[in-house]
Amino acid sequence: MITLHHAIKIAAPRSAVYEALTSLEKMAAWHAGSVEGEIAPGKIFTLRPKPETHFSWRTETLKTNADIVQTSLVETDSHAGKRLCFQLSDLEDGRTLVALTHGEWAEDDPHLPFCNTYWGEVLFHLKTFLETA
């Protein structure tokens, strides 16, 4: 099994980054497509970046301004059950480090390289939203 690893440094406080990742209203402002549901432990939210594509996630853990853990329940192009983790930490220069892991990918999953690329795009949108808002 393969786990994707991504990281980005954002010139914004950890609390603002956390809110952008856990508030549907904020997420809708920077994430492609529509967002619906609720981001809270045990609750489900769905991302629809394109009309024919959607991903539903159950939030497992929220540690304010620090950690977010979610499990995929529905993925349009791949198997569900993968775990998504965001870890937020302060950098000495005042920026926030966002470390992301997205795991339990089958080595032969044809959508793995596309998802890997997409996470880079998503994190860049998050960074742009927070640094230009």
WOHUUR-V663718 format. One record per residue. N is the residue number from 1. PHI is phi as a letter, one per 40 degrees, with the letter a starting at -180 (none if undefined). PSI is psi as a letter, one per 40 degrees, with the letter a starting at -180 (none if undefined). NEAR is the number of other C-alpha atoms within 12 Angstrom. Layout:
[[N;PHI;PSI;NEAR] [N;PHI;PSI;NEAR]]
This chain:
[[1;none;i;13] [2;b;i;18] [3;b;h;21] [4;c;i;29] [5;b;h;25] [6;b;i;27] [7;a;i;27] [8;a;i;30] [9;b;h;30] [10;b;h;33] [11;c;g;26] [12;a;i;30] [13;c;i;27] [14;d;d;29] [15;c;d;26] [16;c;d;28] [17;c;d;42] [18;d;d;32] [19;c;d;29] [20;c;d;33] [21;c;e;44] [22;b;e;36] [23;b;h;24] [24;d;d;24] [25;c;d;18] [26;c;d;24] [27;c;d;35] [28;c;d;26] [29;c;d;21] [30;b;e;31] [31;c;i;33] [32;c;i;25] [33;g;a;20] [34;b;i;25] [35;b;h;30] [36;a;i;25] [37;h;a;24] [38;a;h;22] [39;b;g;33] [40;a;i;23] [41;d;h;20] [42;g;e;18] [43;c;i;23] [44;b;h;25] [45;b;i;32] [46;b;h;32] [47;b;h;33] [48;b;g;24] [49;c;d;23] [50;a;i;15] [51;d;d;13] [52;c;e;13] [53;b;h;18] [54;a;i;25] [55;b;h;34] [56;b;h;33] [57;b;h;35] [58;b;h;31] [59;c;h;30] [60;c;d;24] [61;a;h;25] [62;b;h;26] [63;b;h;21] [64;d;h;22] [65;g;e;25] [66;b;d;28] [67;b;i;29] [68;b;h;34] [69;b;h;33] [70;b;i;36] [71;b;h;33] [72;c;h;31] [73;b;d;26] [74;b;h;22] [75;b;h;23] [76;d;d;21] [77;b;e;16] [78;a;i;25] [79;c;i;23] [80;c;i;25] [81;g;e;21] [82;c;i;29] [83;b;h;29] [84;b;h;33] [85;b;h;33] [86;b;h;39] [87;b;h;32] [88;b;h;34] [89;a;i;28] [90;c;h;23] [91;b;i;17] [92;c;d;11] [93;c;e;13] [94;g;e;14] [95;c;i;23] [96;b;h;31] [97;c;h;31] [98;b;h;38] [99;b;h;28] [100;b;h;31] [101;b;i;29] [102;b;h;32] [103;b;i;28] [104;g;f;24] [105;c;h;27] [106;c;h;20] [107;c;d;14] [108;c;e;13] [109;c;h;18] [110;c;e;14] [111;c;e;18] [112;d;d;25] [113;c;d;19] [114;c;d;15] [115;c;d;26] [116;d;d;25] [117;c;d;16] [118;c;d;20] [119;c;d;27] [120;c;d;23] [121;c;d;20] [122;c;d;26] [123;c;d;32] [124;c;d;24] [125;c;d;26] [126;d;d;35] [127;d;d;31] [128;c;d;22] [129;d;d;25] [130;c;d;30] [131;c;e;20] [132;b;e;13] [133;c;none;16]]
